[in-house]
Amino acid sequence: MQTKATEFDQISKNIFYPIYPVIAQQILAERKGISEGTCLDVGSGPGYVGLSIARQSKMQVCLYDMDQNALEIAKKNINEALLEDRVFVKYGNVEEIPYPNESFDLVTSRGSLFFWQDKVKAINEIFRVLKMGGTAYLGGGFGNQKLKDMVDQKMLAIDDQWLVKAAMRKGCADDYENLLKKTIVKQFTVKEDDSGLWIVFHKTSEPTKEQH
Ligand SMILES: C[S@@+](CC[C@H](N)C(=O)[O-])C[C@H]1O[C@@H](n2cnc3c(N)ncnc32)[C@H](O)[C@@H]1O
């Protein structure tokens, strides 16, 4: 049976594939040359963001998703990439991450935030599992304008509603600013440029008691 996860994997493999290494590079640039540590890729789907991060760094990467079918595909992709020693899958919802406080140096998430039911709870969870000095890079995008144009053109050929759906999902910088103000994250950046729309924050201090 063709599941949603299989369909997304096919699109990622055949159309999106050049965007992932570019996005991984942009994410790792936020870590300013630190190429070791642990990374949680939330809403990983078939895992191409996390796998690209693993290829471009020495990080241990957890591909985390609440769709078991997506994780089965992710496992195959990990094996094909020969990255079983550094990349693994874990099932769960972003709103309740099954890891202790301060477990990850980097939390990434591309193309998933739009689907989260309780985004405030989810972002607070991400902040909780980030190590001190850790970075979160959450949102959506296609790497750069040229890649976005290529994806739009190919997606429009198979779905004439692609641009409408993509615009509806994307939201805007103001929505993200307002969302973040409701969370325990006090310092963050919302960047909207050719790379997409992303929330970036670094964990530099614990939230105060009132913020818990
Ligand atoms: C459009 S796919 C993006 C996959 C991948 N990040 C990429 O960019 O290729 C969105 C993924 O987010 C996952 N997802 C949605 N809501 C989630 C949640 N609350 N917790 C964990 N994963 C979630 C879905 O199961 C799906 O695999």
The ligand as an SDF file (V2000), in Angstrom:
LIG
                    3D

 27 29  0  0  0  0  0  0  0  0999 V2000
    6.4470   16.9860    5.4460 C   0  0  0  0  0  0  0  0  0  0  0  0
    7.2380   15.7840    6.4520 S   0  0  0  0  0  0  0  0  0  0  0  0
    8.8760   16.4670    6.5480 C   0  0  0  0  0  0  0  0  0  0  0  0
    9.9160   15.3870    6.6550 C   0  0  0  0  0  0  0  0  0  0  0  0
   11.3650   15.8650    6.7060 C   0  0  0  0  0  0  0  0  0  0  0  0
   11.6370   16.7030    7.8440 N   0  0  0  0  0  0  0  0  0  0  0  0
   11.7960   16.5520    5.4400 C   0  0  0  0  0  0  0  0  0  0  0  0
   11.9550   17.7860    5.4560 O   0  0  0  0  0  0  0  0  0  0  0  0
   12.0100   15.8760    4.4450 O   0  0  0  0  0  0  0  0  0  0  0  0
    6.5800   16.1420    8.0840 C   0  0  0  0  0  0  0  0  0  0  0  0
    6.8870   15.0650    9.1240 C   0  0  0  0  0  0  0  0  0  0  0  0
    6.5560   15.5620   10.4310 O   0  0  0  0  0  0  0  0  0  0  0  0
    6.0300   14.4940   11.1950 C   0  0  0  0  0  0  0  0  0  0  0  0
    5.2470   15.0550   12.3200 N   0  0  0  0  0  0  0  0  0  0  0  0
    4.1110   15.7950   12.2420 C   0  0  0  0  0  0  0  0  0  0  0  0
    3.6890   16.1230   13.4720 N   0  0  0  0  0  0  0  0  0  0  0  0
    4.5810   15.5890   14.3520 C   0  0  0  0  0  0  0  0  0  0  0  0
    4.6680   15.5870   15.7810 C   0  0  0  0  0  0  0  0  0  0  0  0
    3.7580   16.2000   16.5200 N   0  0  0  0  0  0  0  0  0  0  0  0
    5.7090   14.9520   16.3470 N   0  0  0  0  0  0  0  0  0  0  0  0
    6.6330   14.2970   15.5930 C   0  0  0  0  0  0  0  0  0  0  0  0
    6.5910   14.2600   14.2350 N   0  0  0  0  0  0  0  0  0  0  0  0
    5.5750   14.9000   13.6190 C   0  0  0  0  0  0  0  0  0  0  0  0
    5.1900   13.7150   10.1870 C   0  0  0  0  0  0  0  0  0  0  0  0
    4.9200   12.4020   10.6290 O   0  0  0  0  0  0  0  0  0  0  0  0
    6.0650   13.7770    8.9470 C   0  0  0  0  0  0  0  0  0  0  0  0
    6.9200   12.6660    8.8420 O   0  0  0  0  0  0  0  0  0  0  0  0
  1  2  1  0
  2  3  1  0
  2 10  1  0
  3  4  1  0
  4  5  1  0
  5  6  1  0
  5  7  1  0
  7  8  2  0
  7  9  1  0
 10 11  1  0
 11 12  1  0
 11 26  1  0
 12 13  1  0
 13 14  1  0
 13 24  1  0
 14 15  1  0
 14 23  1  0
 15 16  2  0
 16 17  1  0
 17 18  1  0
 17 23  2  0
 18 19  1  0
 18 20  2  0
 20 21  1  0
 21 22  2  0
 22 23  1  0
 24 25  1  0
 24 26  1  0
 26 27  1  0
M  CHG  2   2   1   9  -1
M  END
$$$$
